[in-house]
Amino acid sequence: MTDLIKEKYAQRPRRWPYYLLIFAIVAGIFVWSMTVMKMSGMSEKGTAIAGNIFKGIFHPDLKFLFALDTSGVGYLLLQTIAIAILGTLIGAIIAIPLSFLSATNMMPNWIAYLIRLFIMALRTVPPFVYGLMFIRVTGPGPSAGALTLGLMSIGMISKLFIETIEDLDQGILESMEAAGATTFQKIRFGVMPQLMPDFLSILLYRLDMNLRDASILGLVGAGGIGAPMIFAMSAYKWPQVGSILIGLFVLILVIEQISDQIRSYLLKG
């Protein structure tokens, strides 16, 4: 028995050449990528600026942080949440029909691939481009941010929705059809119970992402807390920047904990 084990062990696949090749390829890509990086030393002035930044961040402007008017961090965070929620809902409303049209188990292949090409085209445009476009249409403010996030959300939500729809248990639908169920009954009792937990989980995940993106889009004037942050940075008001970062940290932490609990409940019960 021991000899047989030794024989099988000696005949084991030799995979180290493949691992070595993969390591060499990754190392080569890393070295090639580093060639475009131009590293320069930090000047004395840069060191002083870095010290002021960290000093301001760790000594936030408490008056700005706890202000209850429209210029305070609390109101700006609420505006950011509203932009993220509206953007997620707009994206979901458009993504749901596109997802069913793109699912190969629901539509003919040529229609599904055509719609997928349209979705892929939406995903190729950077968020800042959409933001600048909508600012020209609606003007600077939360409306531009919500529309930008809505258009940005379509691509990712559709992609995940398509995978969920294509993973449907067709046996349930076939058994309902054999029992004489109507199309509405198949959708109501066969399709929706399978899709809803995954759909809601995907929307919560996208909402989590949109909260971060809404903060960034504010840098181009699309509402939210990003614009006050870039103004504070431009004016070297680092205590205000620290207040905004604290508010963002608390907001993302709370939203992530809530969304994780909801997703866990939806998926596991």
N, C-alpha and C positions, 0 to 999 in steps of 0.2 A: 504493500500500500504506500509505504514511504517512497519507494522507487518510482511508483506511478506519479505521485505528486511532484517529485523532483523533475520527472520527464515532462509533465505538463507545464511546470513552471519554466523549464528551459525552452519550451516551444511557445511561450507567451509572445504576443505581438510586440515588436520593438517600436515604440512610439516616440522615443526621445529625438530621432531626427526631425520629425514633424514639429515637435515642441521647439526644438532649436531653430528651425526655419521660421516659425511664427514669431519667436522672440527676435530673430534677426530682422524680420520685416518691420515689426513694431519699433525696434530701436532705430532702424534706418529712417522710418517716417518721423520719429521724434527728432532725430538729428537734422533732417531736412527742414522740419518746421522751425527749429531754432535758428536756422540761417536767416530767416526774415525778421528776427527780433533784434532790434538795435538797443542794447542796454547801455545806458549812460549813468554815470555816478550822480549822487544827490549833492546839490550845492548847499552852501551854508544857508542861503535864503530859503531853499526848499525845505531844509530841516526845520527852520523856524516856523514856516507855514504849516508843516506837518504837526509840530508841537502845538500850535494854536488850534488846529482842527481837533486834535484829540482832547485838548483842554476844554474846548467849547462843548464837544459832544458829551464829555463826562461831567460837565457843569451846565445842564440844560436850563433854558429860560422857563422857569416854573409858571410865571404869569401867563406866558404864551401857551404853555402846555395845558393849563387848567382853565383858560378863558372860556366863558360860556356864550360869547357873541359869535358872529359869523366869521370872524377872523381868527378864532381859536383852533387849536388842533382837533378838538372834539368834533366841531362842525365840519371841518375839512375831511375827517375820517368818515363821518356819516355820508358826506357827499360822495366820497370814493366808494363806499359800500353800495350806495344807490346806483352809481354808474356801473359797477361790476354786476349787480343783480339784473339791471335792465339789459346790459350787453349779453349776459348769459341767456336770458329769456328770448331775446331777439334771435340769437344764434340757434337756440334749440327749436324755435318755431319754424325756422327755415330749414334746419338740418333734418328734421324728422321726415318730411316728404322726400327730400333728396336721398335720404338713406334707404327708404323703401324702393325708390326708383333705381338705386345703385346696387341693390342686393340681387345676386345672380339666381337665388332661389325664389325670387318674387317676380323678376322681370326677365325678358330675353337678354342674352349676353350683350348684344350690340347696344341696346339702350343703357344697360348697366355701365358698360365701359365708357360710353359717351358722357354720362352724368359724372362718373368718377374723374374723367378728364377735366370737367368743369370745376369739380371740387379741388382737384390738384392745382388748377390755375389760381384759385382763390388763396390757397396756402402758400404759394410762391411769393406773394407780395409782402414785403416787410411791414410790421405794424405801424412804424412811423410814417410810411407812405400813405397808408389808409388814414392816419390821423391828420396829416397835412391836407389830404383831399377833402375830408369832411369839414375841416376848419374853413376851407374856402366856400363850402356849400352852406353850412349852418352858422358859421362864425365861431370864434373861440368860446369854449364853455363845456358844460357837462353833456350837452346834446351830441357834440362831436365825439366825445369820449365814449358814450353809450353806443353810438352807431359804429364806431371803430371796433370796439370790443365785440359787438354783435357779428360783424363781418369776419373778424379774426376767429371767432369761435366756431363758425360754420364748418371749417375744414376739419378741425380736430374732433368735434362732436360727431360729424358725419362719418368720419373714418371709424371711430369706435362703435357708433350705432350700427354701421354696416356689418362689422364683425359679429355683433350681438345678434342681429337679424339672421345672418347666415348660419349661426349655431343653433337655430331653433330646432326643437325635437319634432321632426316631421311625423313621427309615429302618433303623437297626440292628435295632430290635425287629421291624419288619415283615419284614425279610429272615430273621431267626431263626424267626419264625412260619411263613414260607413253607417253611423247611427242616425244619419239623416239631418245633421245640423246644418243650418243656413250659414251663408258667408258671414253675416253679422255675428252669429253665435260662435263661429270658429274664431273670429277676431276677438270677441269679448271674453270668451272662456278658454281659448286655446293659445292665442298669440299674446295678448296683453299681460296675463299673469306671468308668462315667461320673460317678457321684455321689461316690465316696469322696474323691478329691483335694479337691473343693470343700467337702465336709462337714468334713473334717479342718482345712482352712484356716479355715473359719468358726468352728470350735470353738476353735482357737488364738487367733483374734482376740477371741472372747468371753472366753476365759480371761485375756487381757491386760487387758480392761476390768474383769473381776471382781476382779483384784488391786487395782486402784484403788478399786473400789466397796467391797471388803472393808475397806479402811482407813477409809473414810468411815463405814461401818455400825457400826464399833466405837464411834463417838461416841454411839450410842444403846444401847450395851451388848450388841451382837451379836457379841462376840468380836473377835479380831484386835488390831492395834496401835493402832487408833483411840482406844480407851478410855484407855490410858496417856497418849496424846498430849493428850487433852482434860483429863485430870487434871493433867498437868504444866503445861499452859497456865493452868488455873484457879489453880494454886499459884504461878504466875510462875516456874517452874523452866525458864527458857529454855535452859540448857545441855542438859537432857534432851530438850527439843523439838528442838534442833539434832541430837542423836544420832539421834532417831527419823527426822527428815527425811533425814539422810545414809543411814540404813539403807534407807528407802523408795526413795531415788534410785538406790542401787546395785541394789536388787532389781528395780525396773522396768526399769533399763537392761539388766541381764543377761537378764531374761525376754524383753524386746522383741527383743534381738539373736538369742536362740535361736529364738523364734517366727518371726522374719523369715526366718531360714535354713531352717527347716522348711517354711514356706509356699512359699518360692521353690523348694525341692526338689519339693514336691508338685505345684505348678502347672507348673513348667518341666522337671522331671526332672533 
